[in-house]
Amino acid sequence: MERILVSACLMGRKVRYDGAAKTSGDALLAAWRREGRLVPFCPEVEGGLPVPRPAAEIEGGAGGEAVLAGTARVLTAGGADVTEAFLTGARAALDAARAHGVRVAILKEGSPSCGSLTVYDGTFGGRRTPGHGVTTALLARHGVAVFGEERVAEAAARLGELGELGELGELGELGELGDRF
């Protein structure tokens, strides 16, 4: 059975910077949870950051690839450098993915760790810019397909390509997406 790495906050765990969860009500995630496919994970907590913690963004909105390359840092609004915690968490996420044979992840969009399409631009003004979070960049570098919580159907299509549908086939959620991915 194909396992799926998922942001712990999407599973209702109160691990976000503000001490809250961002629980997903997605039917596919619920089906995968029942099947025991999900590997909940919070790279920021695993990297040693507390809950709650100051919000952090990648300087200049440079994206996780720049953090991995050492050309950008992850900073709090107060200017504290939390880059090492984000790198440690990303490495722990990769270790968890490898331990469970994960090839697909569903992570919290916009996060400086988990964003798969966008991250905040580093100004703490609420503006997003295209890019990946640090964990997403590291996972992608190692062949894990990462999707945000609004792209679960695309993750399901990827699982279909891998020959792993489980309850998805019964739910019929793939539709035309299966033909595009």
GIRAPE-V848932 format. One record per residue. RES is the residue in one small letter. OMEGA is omega as a letter, one per 40 degrees, with the letter a starting at -180 (999 if undefined). NEAR is the number of other ideal C-beta (glycine too) atoms within 8 Angstrom. D_LAST is the distance of its C-alpha to the last C-alpha in whole Angstrom. Layout:
# GIRAPE-V848932
res:omega:near:d_last
RES:OMEGA:NEAR:D_LAST
RES:OMEGA:NEAR:D_LAST
This chain:
# GIRAPE-V848932
res:omega:near:d_last
m:i:7:20
e:i:11:17
r:a:10:19
i:i:14:18
l:a:16:20
v:i:14:20
s:a:15:23
a:a:11:26
c:i:15:27
l:i:15:24
m:i:14:26
g:i:7:29
r:a:9:31
k:a:9:33
v:a:10:32
r:a:12:31
y:a:10:33
d:i:6:35
g:a:7:36
a:i:7:33
a:i:11:30
k:a:10:27
t:i:8:26
s:i:9:23
g:a:5:24
d:a:8:20
a:i:8:20
l:i:13:17
l:i:14:19
a:i:9:22
a:i:12:21
w:i:12:20
r:i:10:23
r:i:7:25
e:a:9:23
g:a:6:24
r:a:10:21
l:i:11:21
v:a:11:23
p:a:9:25
f:i:12:26
c:a:12:27
p:a:15:28
e:i:13:30
v:i:11:33
e:i:11:32
g:i:14:33
g:i:7:36
l:a:10:36
p:i:4:38
v:e:10:37
p:i:7:38
r:i:9:38
p:i:8:38
a:i:9:35
a:i:11:33
e:i:15:31
i:a:20:30
e:i:10:33
g:a:8:32
g:a:13:29
a:i:12:28
g:a:15:25
g:i:19:25
e:i:10:24
a:i:11:28
v:i:18:29
l:a:12:28
a:a:7:30
g:a:4:33
t:i:6:33
a:i:11:32
r:i:8:34
v:a:15:33
l:i:14:36
t:i:9:37
a:i:8:39
g:i:5:42
g:i:6:41
a:i:7:41
d:i:8:38
v:a:11:36
t:a:10:34
e:i:8:35
a:i:12:34
f:i:18:31
l:i:12:30
t:i:11:32
g:i:19:29
a:i:18:26
r:i:9:28
a:i:12:29
a:i:15:25
l:i:13:24
d:i:8:27
a:i:12:26
a:i:14:22
r:a:9:24
a:a:6:26
h:a:9:24
g:a:7:21
v:i:13:18
r:i:9:15
v:i:15:13
a:i:14:16
i:a:16:16
l:a:20:19
k:a:14:21
e:i:12:20
g:a:9:23
s:i:11:25
p:i:13:26
s:a:16:25
c:a:13:22
g:i:18:20
s:i:12:17
l:a:6:17
t:i:10:21
v:i:17:24
y:a:15:27
d:i:11:29
g:a:11:32
t:a:8:35
f:i:8:35
g:i:5:35
g:a:4:32
r:i:7:30
r:i:7:26
t:i:10:25
p:i:5:21
g:a:13:21
h:i:13:20
g:a:17:23
v:a:18:25
t:i:16:23
t:a:16:19
a:a:15:21
l:i:14:22
l:a:15:19
a:i:11:17
r:a:7:20
h:i:9:20
g:i:6:16
v:i:13:15
a:a:10:12
v:a:14:14
f:i:14:13
g:a:13:16
e:i:14:17
e:a:5:16
r:a:10:12
v:i:13:13
a:i:11:10
e:i:10:7
a:i:14:9
a:i:14:10
a:i:13:6
r:i:13:7
l:i:14:10
g:i:13:9
e:a:7:8
l:a:9:11
g:a:5:13
e:i:8:14
l:a:10:14
g:a:12:18
e:a:10:19
l:i:13:15
g:i:7:16
e:a:5:19
l:i:9:18
g:a:6:16
e:a:9:14
l:i:11:10
g:a:7:11
e:a:5:9
l:a:11:6
g:a:9:6
d:a:5:6
r:a:6:4
f:999:9:0
